[in-house]
Amino acid sequence: MDSIPLLEMRGITKHFPGVLALNNVNFQIMPGEVHALVGENGAGKSTLMKILGGAYKADSGEIYHMGERIHLSNPKDAIDKGINVVHQELVLAPHLSSGENILLGLYPLKNNLTIDWKKLYRQAKEIVQALGVEIDVRKPVRDLSIAQQQIIEIARALQRKSNLLVLDEPSAVLGKHDIENLYSVIRRLKSQGISVVFISHRLEEIFIIADRVTVLKDGNVVATRETKELDTTSLFQMMIGHQLSKVYQRTERKFGKTILKVENLSRHGAFNNISLELHEGEILGISGLVGSGRTEVARALAGADTPDSGTIYVNGQRVHFTSPRHALTFGISLLPEDRKTQGLFLNRNLGENISISSLKDYVRLFYMNLIKERKAILKLIKELDIRATGPAQLAANLSGGNKQKAIIARWLGAKSRVLIFDEPTRGIDVGAKVEIYRLMDQLANKGVAIIMISSELPEIMGMSDNILVMWRGQVAGYFTREEATEEKVLECALLGANQNGRQIV
Amino acid sequence: MGAKSFNVKSSIQRFRETRDIGGILEKFGILSAYVVLVIVATILSPRFLTSLNLLNVARQISIFGILAIGQTFVILTGGIDLSVGSVLALVVVLVGGVLPEYGIFAAILVGLAIGTLMGIINGLGITLGNIQPFIMTLGMLGIARGIAYIYTGGMPIPVLNKSFLFIGNGYVLGVPVPAIIFIALVIIAALILRYTVFGRYVYAIGSNAEAARLSGINVDLNKTFVYALCGLTAGIAGILYASQLAVAPPIAGEGYELDAIAAVVVGGASMFGGEGGMFGTFLGALIIGSLSNILNLTGVSPFVQRLAKGLLIIGAVMIKARGRKN
């Protein structure tokens, strides 16, 4: 290997409000190297790559390209240096053909006037074939599979004279066959001397494809190692390697009766044969990778999507939810991951956001008793300690933690008995996280049943009474608090291994 | 010294801020815009601020103002109804047709029912049919107008029923009946928005339809109801139109949908939904009506009036956009 790295990031530090996302991170990429970047969600992988791609600016630190200091203040700077990032959400023009997408902005012209379509498609075809794949370059991108779209995105990046390609979780959405294809494309790029950084959650593939691996944890580099020095277990330990902190609030609780029971619930393409049981006063953590079907199960339980088969019992009564409204009448509510687009009415005030699901309680004949409503709102604001100027404050101006509390208040006002949190603390700063945890603990003590979906393992370990792990749409494991260890949960989530967990029901 | 100069600077800044007309309008809202207009109008023409003229304005704005009430509900949900002018025409000709044979009550009933029915069809197309409001109501704009022409064969139907003509032309205690109906409807609509569960749902759906669904609101049902309500206001406006003009032509109400939308927008509602109110729409209609009126009184040509109305709409939205940016 050459001694001068293609790219070197030195002492990169980046703060977000309330969070230290990257702390003095050093990261090197050698020419022609395939380098894997791993770590839990929130470890700082994407932030680091966004800085490398010029999308974010580091608070401090330096970046060197072939030993020469460079400044990347926007994505164009990075592209000019041959650094191309393929994001997880693909950014293609769906109505244009794949050939047009590959050569977007670089169309060959006829007589300097009109597009030379023949030449365009010939060029595009050559580019695709050079990657060792067969794709009809005249087909609109929207008619291609996700895997093919990803190839198009890579092909497009290569048009810009890449010497470094960053792939953000490229395999997360691919099937087995497509992953093999992706590997061969990566190998081909490597043989052409192009370096590849890829972010991945699939530990097995790191050993198949990567030369080196860097592990990030809580914004710090744990280590950079050659993959041949490691095995799955040692990589695990590097990813975990820490103590549960005191942020997780838990008091001793007793479970009440079974409030929710799910048998063999399936929805095509989302999840398969899910069974679980939830008691009053229980916090059931659902772990698993993004895309493992966690959110889809939550939505089915809350009536937002309709499952294809299986049964749901609430308090022993068999139910078949047709809408969130229907689920709400049984006291089940969802606190969605994306609070801005699915949870809140941002241009309405806090009070309206809280009372929207319990308005019927204030109706007297035809009209609402606004004084009674206001009293109830004020009581909830006080109870949950929502920091705001009052019920009239615009929801958009609440902080992340208070936004989440506003939705909790909405459901408490509607007398929900089962709260399904999807990533309850995403986008919330550390201080407010602790408050949310305390609130969840208090609610469980009052007999509310909670399902908590989370990508953050410490959160799952710290808050859950029982832990259900999902893997590719299935239940990969179920652990009681006593049985669970981070290793077991992570192993189930990553590999789907079932030997440590026991199946319930 | 440093502190002093800082104070001077900030007070200059404050002075500038208070002098900022956009800022004032944003702060005191649409009401101040209306007051400014009234003052300017009074200076330009002493006839403006006479009770006779003001009542005249009230009568003139009542028809598109009533359309604007229904339109407000629709726009608050984030939708739009382009069909109200055509639905009004359909109601006008059917009222004209029913009136001679079946009498005044049957005519009114038919008018209200047809307006509501067209609204329900719009609503079902948008919710169950999953058609965008702009497209659905654009289609209805053609359909309702087409039926009106087919029904009349293109010829206007005369309206002769004396007691029916009272609705559009009569006075009660010196106030024109259409104005009384308009103001009463504004008050009822404002109460609905503020005091009923439905009113809250309208705002919630417009603010974030997916969050509304997850909050247990039946979004489709409430949206359909909103379009039905908008159709109902077109029915009421159609009855007033036929009565006021004593004739039922199929060309009735052409372009009225745009006046109605303009009133809602000038009144401060957001086209994205979730923001706005009935009082704003009322003032919006009043401003548009007063502007036409003062231009009439000062003898400005109707061509220029159109131009002025266009500028007014853009100006109102610009002021609002500026206020939001700050």
Interface residues (C-beta under 8 A of the other chain):
Chain A: A302 A304 S323 P324 R325 L328 S333 L334 P336 T341 Q342 G343 L344 F345 L346 N347 R348 E352 S355 I356 S357 L359 K360 V363 F366 Y367 M368 L370 R410 A414
Chain B: L191 R194 Y195 T196 V197 R200 Y201 Y203 A204 S207 N208 E210 A211 A212 R213 L214 S215 G216 I217 N218 S270 G274 E275
